[in-house]
Amino acid sequence: MLSRVANSLYWLSRYLERAENLARLVEVNRYESLDSIDPDPWRPLLYTTCNEKIFRESKEQDVGMFISFSEDNPDSIRECVAHARENARMVRDQISEEIWRELNRFHLFIRSENAVELWKNQPETFHRRTIEFCMLLSGLIHATVLHDEGWHFMQIGKLIERADKTTRVLDMLAYYQGIAPRAKLASALKSCSAFNAFQAEYRSGISLDNAMSFLLFSASFPRSVRFCIQQLDYHLHTVSGSPIGSYTNEAERITGSTLAQLNFSSSLNILQVGYHDYIDSLQKQFNEIGQQVFDTYILLPLEIRSNTNSGTRRRQNDHQRQQQQ
């Protein structure tokens, strides 16, 4: 597969996953803010999405509008959908007609004045519709394209983004310095669509310890960090053709090491290291995995095909910026 095609498929899927997770985070935070006595109830959301500085420098005053629509925010839902569509356009022949049609419909909706009016009057309907669009596209990716190398790159992008956003939700709990009330714990679980699954597994009630353990270490919940990294390990090895348990590149090595860490860790390890430091180390590993996927499958083939490195350096800088959003 051409490296540019792999790169576009990777980011198409990753940007859709990012938009879906942002919609969940904003909607849950909005509900929380209605009953909050905190003078700045949106600050944890800006903190966990690393948007505090950009928001202060922007002209936008409403955090929900900033994360949903602002063009000053390169990580807004609207911008994520635009980036996903642009990547899809570049690989139009690699995706199905159904994916292209629904993604266009999503893009036109999110850029319309109707979407802004819907957000102002019925924000929960807007965010629910955004989530449904993303889930529809995820289903179409699974059901309407060949499960070949390109599909595996789409899964790799989705899983890295999903694992990263789950840790950011957990980091939002760490923001409360380990004294997260039950409502905050429930909100964190709902931000990952994990509340019902959590209740099915933990009958004793919610605590910081079991909420952290579930979202980090569950072997069966699709949005837990461990589940995502386990699936990521499978897709990376399928692309390279190497057997699971070995590695042929740095992306596989770091993923395998991270998976082993999650397989043999417990909440006691988190307490010893500290919530924020443990989560921060995972986020750095995810960024490094993404960078190594880029270096192995996109940057290196481009360098082989080109005698000049200026274009590849620019692509590398763009990739690093996208990952940090």
C-alpha positions as a Markdown table, in Angstrom:
| # | Residue | x | y | z |
|---|---|---|---|---|
| 1 | Met | 0.0 | 0.0 | 0.0 |
| 2 | Leu | 1.2 | 3.5 | -0.8 |
| 3 | Ser | 2.4 | 5.4 | 2.3 |
| 4 | Arg | 0.2 | 8.4 | 1.6 |
| 5 | Val | -2.9 | 6.2 | 1.4 |
| 6 | Ala | -2.1 | 4.5 | 4.7 |
| 7 | Asn | -1.6 | 7.9 | 6.3 |
| 8 | Ser | -4.9 | 9.3 | 5.0 |
| 9 | Leu | -6.8 | 6.2 | 6.1 |
| 10 | Tyr | -5.1 | 6.3 | 9.6 |
| 11 | Trp | -6.1 | 10.0 | 10.1 |
| 12 | Leu | -9.6 | 9.6 | 8.6 |
| 13 | Ser | -10.4 | 7.1 | 11.3 |
| 14 | Arg | -8.5 | 8.9 | 14.1 |
| 15 | Tyr | -10.2 | 12.2 | 13.5 |
| 16 | Leu | -13.7 | 10.6 | 13.5 |
| 17 | Glu | -12.9 | 8.9 | 16.8 |
| 18 | Arg | -11.6 | 12.3 | 18.2 |
| 19 | Ala | -14.9 | 14.1 | 17.1 |
| 20 | Glu | -17.0 | 11.4 | 18.8 |
| 21 | Asn | -15.0 | 11.5 | 22.1 |
| 22 | Leu | -15.1 | 15.3 | 22.2 |
| 23 | Ala | -18.9 | 15.3 | 21.7 |
| 24 | Arg | -19.3 | 12.9 | 24.7 |
| 25 | Leu | -17.0 | 15.0 | 26.9 |
| 26 | Val | -18.8 | 18.3 | 26.1 |
| 27 | Glu | -22.2 | 16.8 | 26.6 |
| 28 | Val | -21.4 | 15.1 | 30.0 |
| 29 | Asn | -19.6 | 18.3 | 31.2 |
| 30 | Arg | -22.6 | 20.4 | 30.1 |
| 31 | Tyr | -24.9 | 18.3 | 32.3 |
| 32 | Glu | -22.5 | 18.6 | 35.2 |
| 33 | Ser | -22.2 | 22.4 | 34.9 |
| 34 | Leu | -26.0 | 22.8 | 35.3 |
| 35 | Asp | -25.8 | 21.8 | 39.0 |
| 36 | Ser | -22.2 | 22.7 | 39.7 |
| 37 | Ile | -21.3 | 25.3 | 42.3 |
| 38 | Asp | -17.8 | 25.6 | 40.8 |
| 39 | Pro | -17.3 | 29.1 | 39.4 |
| 40 | Asp | -15.4 | 27.6 | 36.5 |
| 41 | Pro | -17.0 | 24.2 | 35.8 |
| 42 | Trp | -15.6 | 24.0 | 32.3 |
| 43 | Arg | -11.9 | 24.3 | 33.3 |
| 44 | Pro | -11.4 | 20.5 | 33.8 |
| 45 | Leu | -12.5 | 19.9 | 30.3 |
| 46 | Leu | -10.1 | 22.5 | 28.9 |
| 47 | Tyr | -7.4 | 21.0 | 31.0 |
| 48 | Thr | -8.0 | 17.4 | 29.8 |
| 49 | Thr | -8.2 | 18.4 | 26.1 |
| 50 | Cys | -5.0 | 20.6 | 26.5 |
| 51 | Asn | -6.9 | 23.6 | 25.2 |
| 52 | Glu | -6.6 | 26.1 | 28.1 |
| 53 | Lys | -4.0 | 28.3 | 26.4 |
| 54 | Ile | -5.8 | 28.3 | 23.0 |
| 55 | Phe | -9.1 | 29.2 | 24.6 |
| 56 | Arg | -7.6 | 32.1 | 26.5 |
| 57 | Glu | -6.0 | 33.4 | 23.2 |
| 58 | Ser | -9.2 | 32.9 | 21.2 |
| 59 | Lys | -12.1 | 35.4 | 20.8 |
| 60 | Glu | -14.7 | 32.7 | 21.9 |
| 61 | Gln | -16.2 | 33.1 | 25.3 |
| 62 | Asp | -18.2 | 29.9 | 25.5 |
| 63 | Val | -16.2 | 26.7 | 26.1 |
| 64 | Gly | -18.9 | 24.5 | 24.6 |
| 65 | Met | -19.0 | 26.6 | 21.4 |
| 66 | Phe | -15.1 | 26.7 | 21.4 |
| 67 | Ile | -14.8 | 22.9 | 21.5 |
| 68 | Ser | -17.7 | 22.2 | 19.1 |
| 69 | Phe | -17.4 | 24.9 | 16.4 |
| 70 | Ser | -14.5 | 27.3 | 16.8 |
| 71 | Glu | -12.1 | 27.7 | 13.8 |
| 72 | Asp | -9.6 | 29.1 | 16.3 |
| 73 | Asn | -9.5 | 25.6 | 17.8 |
| 74 | Pro | -7.7 | 23.1 | 15.5 |
| 75 | Asp | -9.2 | 20.4 | 17.6 |
| 76 | Ser | -12.8 | 21.4 | 17.6 |
| 77 | Ile | -15.5 | 18.9 | 16.5 |
| 78 | Arg | -16.1 | 20.9 | 13.3 |
| 79 | Glu | -12.4 | 20.9 | 12.4 |
| 80 | Cys | -12.0 | 17.2 | 13.2 |
| 81 | Val | -14.8 | 16.4 | 10.8 |
| 82 | Ala | -13.3 | 18.7 | 8.1 |
| 83 | His | -9.9 | 16.9 | 8.5 |
| 84 | Ala | -11.6 | 13.5 | 8.3 |
| 85 | Arg | -13.4 | 14.4 | 5.1 |
| 86 | Glu | -10.3 | 15.8 | 3.5 |
| 87 | Asn | -8.4 | 12.6 | 4.3 |
| 88 | Ala | -11.3 | 10.6 | 2.9 |
| 89 | Arg | -11.3 | 12.7 | -0.3 |
| 90 | Met | -7.6 | 11.9 | -0.8 |
| 91 | Val | -8.3 | 8.1 | -0.7 |
| 92 | Arg | -11.8 | 8.2 | -2.3 |
| 93 | Asp | -11.0 | 4.9 | -4.2 |
| 94 | Gln | -10.2 | 3.1 | -1.0 |
| 95 | Ile | -13.5 | 3.7 | 0.8 |
| 96 | Ser | -17.1 | 2.7 | 0.0 |
| 97 | Glu | -19.7 | 4.9 | -1.6 |
| 98 | Glu | -21.7 | 4.7 | 1.7 |
| 99 | Ile | -18.8 | 6.0 | 3.8 |
| 100 | Trp | -18.2 | 8.9 | 1.4 |
| 101 | Arg | -21.9 | 9.8 | 1.3 |
| 102 | Glu | -22.4 | 9.8 | 5.0 |
| 103 | Leu | -19.2 | 11.6 | 5.8 |
| 104 | Asn | -20.2 | 14.4 | 3.3 |
| 105 | Arg | -23.6 | 14.6 | 4.9 |
| 106 | Phe | -21.9 | 14.9 | 8.4 |
| 107 | His | -19.5 | 17.5 | 7.1 |
| 108 | Leu | -22.3 | 19.6 | 5.6 |
| 109 | Phe | -24.4 | 19.4 | 8.7 |
| 110 | Ile | -21.6 | 20.3 | 11.1 |
| 111 | Arg | -20.7 | 23.4 | 9.0 |
| 112 | Ser | -24.3 | 24.6 | 8.6 |
| 113 | Glu | -26.0 | 27.4 | 10.6 |
| 114 | Asn | -28.7 | 24.7 | 11.5 |
| 115 | Ala | -26.0 | 22.9 | 13.5 |
| 116 | Val | -25.1 | 26.0 | 15.4 |
| 117 | Glu | -28.8 | 26.8 | 16.1 |
| 118 | Leu | -29.4 | 23.2 | 17.2 |
| 119 | Trp | -26.5 | 23.4 | 19.6 |
| 120 | Lys | -27.8 | 26.7 | 21.1 |
| 121 | Asn | -31.4 | 25.5 | 21.5 |
| 122 | Gln | -30.9 | 21.7 | 22.1 |
| 123 | Pro | -27.2 | 21.0 | 22.8 |
| 124 | Glu | -27.9 | 17.4 | 23.9 |
| 125 | Thr | -29.6 | 16.7 | 20.5 |
| 126 | Phe | -26.6 | 18.2 | 18.7 |
| 127 | His | -24.1 | 16.1 | 20.6 |
| 128 | Arg | -26.2 | 13.0 | 20.3 |
| 129 | Arg | -26.5 | 13.5 | 16.6 |
| 130 | Thr | -22.7 | 14.0 | 16.3 |
| 131 | Ile | -22.0 | 10.8 | 18.2 |
| 132 | Glu | -24.5 | 8.9 | 16.0 |
| 133 | Phe | -22.9 | 10.1 | 12.9 |
| 134 | Cys | -19.5 | 8.9 | 14.1 |
| 135 | Met | -20.8 | 5.6 | 15.2 |
| 136 | Leu | -22.6 | 5.1 | 11.8 |
| 137 | Leu | -19.3 | 5.8 | 10.0 |
| 138 | Ser | -17.4 | 3.4 | 12.3 |
| 139 | Gly | -20.0 | 0.7 | 11.5 |
| 140 | Leu | -19.7 | 1.5 | 7.7 |
| 141 | Ile | -15.9 | 1.2 | 7.9 |
| 142 | His | -16.3 | -2.2 | 9.5 |
| 143 | Ala | -19.0 | -3.4 | 7.2 |
| 144 | Thr | -18.4 | -1.9 | 3.7 |
| 145 | Val | -14.6 | -2.0 | 3.0 |
| 146 | Leu | -12.2 | -4.9 | 2.5 |
| 147 | His | -10.5 | -5.9 | 5.8 |
| 148 | Asp | -7.2 | -5.5 | 4.1 |
| 149 | Glu | -4.1 | -3.5 | 5.0 |
| 150 | Gly | -5.9 | -0.2 | 4.6 |
| 151 | Trp | -8.6 | -1.3 | 7.0 |
| 152 | His | -6.0 | -2.3 | 9.6 |
| 153 | Phe | -4.5 | 1.2 | 9.4 |
| 154 | Met | -7.9 | 2.7 | 10.1 |
| 155 | Gln | -8.2 | 0.5 | 13.1 |
| 156 | Ile | -4.7 | 1.5 | 14.3 |
| 157 | Gly | -5.7 | 5.2 | 14.1 |
| 158 | Lys | -9.0 | 4.7 | 15.9 |
| 159 | Leu | -7.4 | 2.6 | 18.7 |
| 160 | Ile | -4.6 | 5.0 | 19.5 |
| 161 | Glu | -7.0 | 7.9 | 19.6 |
| 162 | Arg | -9.5 | 6.0 | 21.8 |
| 163 | Ala | -6.9 | 4.9 | 24.3 |
| 164 | Asp | -5.6 | 8.4 | 24.5 |
| 165 | Lys | -9.0 | 9.9 | 25.1 |
| 166 | Thr | -9.8 | 7.4 | 27.8 |
| 167 | Thr | -6.6 | 8.4 | 29.7 |
| 168 | Arg | -7.6 | 12.0 | 29.3 |
| 169 | Val | -10.9 | 11.3 | 30.9 |
| 170 | Leu | -9.0 | 9.6 | 33.8 |
| 171 | Asp | -6.6 | 12.6 | 34.0 |
| 172 | Met | -9.7 | 14.8 | 34.5 |
| 173 | Leu | -10.3 | 12.8 | 37.7 |
| 174 | Ala | -6.7 | 13.3 | 38.7 |
| 175 | Tyr | -7.3 | 17.0 | 38.3 |
| 176 | Tyr | -9.4 | 16.7 | 41.5 |
| 177 | Gln | -6.3 | 15.6 | 43.3 |
| 178 | Gly | -7.7 | 12.1 | 44.1 |
| 179 | Ile | -10.9 | 13.5 | 45.9 |
| 180 | Ala | -13.3 | 13.0 | 43.1 |
| 181 | Pro | -16.9 | 12.9 | 44.3 |
| 182 | Arg | -19.3 | 10.2 | 43.1 |
| 183 | Ala | -20.9 | 12.5 | 40.5 |
| 184 | Lys | -17.5 | 13.1 | 38.9 |
| 185 | Leu | -16.7 | 9.4 | 38.8 |
| 186 | Ala | -20.1 | 8.7 | 37.1 |
| 187 | Ser | -19.5 | 11.5 | 34.6 |
| 188 | Ala | -16.1 | 10.1 | 33.7 |
| 189 | Leu | -17.6 | 6.7 | 33.1 |
| 190 | Lys | -20.4 | 8.2 | 31.0 |
| 191 | Ser | -17.8 | 10.2 | 29.0 |
| 192 | Cys | -16.5 | 6.8 | 27.9 |
| 193 | Ser | -20.0 | 5.2 | 27.5 |
| 194 | Ala | -18.9 | 2.9 | 30.3 |
| 195 | Phe | -21.4 | 3.5 | 33.0 |
| 196 | Asn | -23.7 | 0.5 | 32.3 |
| 197 | Ala | -20.8 | -1.8 | 31.6 |
| 198 | Phe | -19.2 | -0.7 | 34.9 |
| 199 | Gln | -22.3 | -1.3 | 36.9 |
| 200 | Ala | -22.6 | -4.8 | 35.5 |
| 201 | Glu | -19.1 | -5.6 | 36.6 |
| 202 | Tyr | -18.9 | -3.7 | 39.9 |
| 203 | Arg | -22.0 | -4.3 | 42.0 |
| 204 | Ser | -20.5 | -2.6 | 45.1 |
| 205 | Gly | -20.7 | 0.9 | 43.8 |
| 206 | Ile | -18.4 | 3.5 | 42.4 |
| 207 | Ser | -15.1 | 4.5 | 43.9 |
| 208 | Leu | -12.1 | 6.2 | 42.4 |
| 209 | Asp | -10.1 | 2.9 | 42.7 |
| 210 | Asn | -12.6 | 0.7 | 40.8 |
| 211 | Ala | -13.4 | 3.4 | 38.2 |
| 212 | Met | -9.7 | 3.8 | 37.4 |
| 213 | Ser | -9.2 | 0.0 | 37.3 |
| 214 | Phe | -12.2 | -0.5 | 35.0 |
| 215 | Leu | -11.2 | 2.2 | 32.5 |
| 216 | Leu | -7.5 | 1.2 | 32.5 |
| 217 | Phe | -7.4 | -2.6 | 32.9 |
| 218 | Ser | -10.7 | -4.1 | 31.8 |
| 219 | Ala | -10.0 | -7.0 | 29.4 |
| 220 | Ser | -13.5 | -7.0 | 27.9 |
| 221 | Phe | -14.7 | -3.3 | 27.7 |
| 222 | Pro | -14.0 | -1.9 | 24.2 |
| 223 | Arg | -12.9 | 1.6 | 25.5 |
| 224 | Ser | -10.6 | 0.5 | 28.3 |
| 225 | Val | -7.0 | 1.3 | 27.7 |
| 226 | Arg | -5.9 | -2.3 | 28.0 |
| 227 | Phe | -8.5 | -3.6 | 25.5 |
| 228 | Cys | -7.5 | -0.8 | 23.0 |
| 229 | Ile | -3.8 | -1.6 | 23.3 |
| 230 | Gln | -4.4 | -5.3 | 23.0 |
| 231 | Gln | -6.3 | -4.8 | 19.7 |
| 232 | Leu | -3.7 | -2.3 | 18.5 |
| 233 | Asp | -1.0 | -4.9 | 19.1 |
| 234 | Tyr | -3.0 | -7.4 | 16.9 |
| 235 | His | -3.5 | -4.9 | 14.0 |
| 236 | Leu | 0.2 | -3.8 | 14.0 |
| 237 | His | 1.3 | -7.4 | 13.8 |
| 238 | Thr | -1.2 | -8.1 | 11.1 |
| 239 | Val | 0.2 | -5.3 | 9.0 |
| 240 | Ser | 3.8 | -6.3 | 9.4 |
| 241 | Gly | 3.1 | -10.0 | 9.2 |
| 242 | Ser | 5.2 | -10.8 | 12.3 |
| 243 | Pro | 4.0 | -13.2 | 15.0 |
| 244 | Ile | 2.4 | -11.7 | 18.1 |
| 245 | Gly | 4.9 | -11.8 | 21.0 |
| 246 | Ser | 7.8 | -10.6 | 18.7 |
| 247 | Tyr | 8.5 | -7.3 | 17.0 |
| 248 | Thr | 10.0 | -6.0 | 13.8 |
| 249 | Asn | 9.7 | -2.3 | 14.4 |
| 250 | Glu | 9.6 | 0.3 | 17.2 |
| 251 | Ala | 5.8 | 0.7 | 17.0 |
| 252 | Glu | 5.3 | -3.0 | 17.8 |
| 253 | Arg | 8.0 | -3.0 | 20.5 |
| 254 | Ile | 6.5 | 0.0 | 22.4 |
| 255 | Thr | 2.9 | -1.4 | 22.0 |
| 256 | Gly | 4.0 | -4.8 | 23.3 |
| 257 | Ser | 5.8 | -3.2 | 26.3 |
| 258 | Thr | 2.8 | -1.0 | 27.1 |
| 259 | Leu | 0.4 | -4.0 | 26.9 |
| 260 | Ala | 2.7 | -6.0 | 29.2 |
| 261 | Gln | 2.6 | -3.1 | 31.6 |
| 262 | Leu | -1.2 | -2.9 | 31.6 |
| 263 | Asn | -1.5 | -6.7 | 31.8 |
| 264 | Phe | 0.6 | -6.9 | 34.9 |
| 265 | Ser | -0.4 | -3.7 | 36.7 |
| 266 | Ser | -3.1 | -3.0 | 39.3 |
| 267 | Ser | -4.5 | 0.0 | 41.1 |
| 268 | Leu | -1.8 | -0.5 | 43.7 |
| 269 | Asn | 0.8 | 0.4 | 41.0 |
| 270 | Ile | -1.1 | 3.5 | 40.1 |
| 271 | Leu | -1.2 | 4.6 | 43.8 |
| 272 | Gln | 2.6 | 4.1 | 44.1 |
| 273 | Val | 3.4 | 6.1 | 41.0 |
| 274 | Gly | 0.6 | 8.6 | 41.4 |
| 275 | Tyr | -2.6 | 9.0 | 39.2 |
| 276 | His | -1.4 | 11.8 | 37.1 |
| 277 | Asp | 2.2 | 10.5 | 36.6 |
| 278 | Tyr | 0.9 | 7.0 | 35.6 |
| 279 | Ile | -1.6 | 8.4 | 33.1 |
| 280 | Asp | 0.9 | 10.9 | 31.8 |
| 281 | Ser | 3.4 | 8.1 | 31.1 |
| 282 | Leu | 0.8 | 6.2 | 29.1 |
| 283 | Gln | -0.1 | 9.3 | 27.0 |
| 284 | Lys | 3.6 | 9.7 | 26.1 |
| 285 | Gln | 3.8 | 6.1 | 25.1 |
| 286 | Phe | 0.7 | 6.5 | 22.9 |
| 287 | Asn | 2.3 | 9.5 | 21.2 |
| 288 | Glu | 5.5 | 7.5 | 20.6 |
| 289 | Ile | 3.5 | 4.6 | 19.1 |
| 290 | Gly | 1.8 | 7.0 | 16.7 |
| 291 | Gln | 5.1 | 8.6 | 15.8 |
| 292 | Gln | 6.7 | 5.2 | 15.2 |
| 293 | Val | 3.8 | 4.1 | 13.0 |
| 294 | Phe | 4.4 | 7.3 | 11.0 |
| 295 | Asp | 8.1 | 6.8 | 10.8 |
| 296 | Thr | 7.9 | 3.1 | 9.8 |
| 297 | Tyr | 5.0 | 3.2 | 7.3 |
| 298 | Ile | 4.8 | 6.7 | 6.0 |
| 299 | Leu | 8.0 | 8.7 | 6.5 |
| 300 | Leu | 10.5 | 6.0 | 5.6 |
| 301 | Pro | 8.8 | 4.9 | 2.4 |
| 302 | Leu | 8.6 | 8.6 | 1.4 |
| 303 | Glu | 12.3 | 9.1 | 2.0 |
| 304 | Ile | 13.1 | 6.0 | 0.0 |
| 305 | Arg | 11.1 | 7.4 | -3.0 |
| 306 | Ser | 12.4 | 10.9 | -2.7 |
| 307 | Asn | 15.9 | 12.3 | -2.9 |
| 308 | Thr | 14.9 | 15.4 | -1.0 |
| 309 | Asn | 13.9 | 15.4 | 2.7 |
| 310 | Ser | 12.1 | 18.8 | 2.9 |
| 311 | Gly | 8.7 | 17.4 | 2.2 |
| 312 | Thr | 9.1 | 14.5 | 4.6 |
| 313 | Arg | 10.3 | 16.8 | 7.4 |
| 314 | Arg | 7.2 | 19.0 | 6.9 |
| 315 | Arg | 5.0 | 15.9 | 7.0 |
| 316 | Gln | 6.7 | 14.7 | 10.2 |
| 317 | Asn | 6.1 | 18.1 | 11.8 |
| 318 | Asp | 2.4 | 18.0 | 10.8 |
| 319 | His | 2.1 | 14.5 | 12.2 |
| 320 | Gln | 3.5 | 15.6 | 15.6 |
| 321 | Arg | 1.2 | 18.6 | 15.8 |
| 322 | Gln | -1.9 | 16.4 | 15.0 |
| 323 | Gln | -1.0 | 13.9 | 17.6 |
| 324 | Gln | -0.7 | 16.5 | 20.4 |
| 325 | Gln | -4.2 | 17.9 | 19.8 |
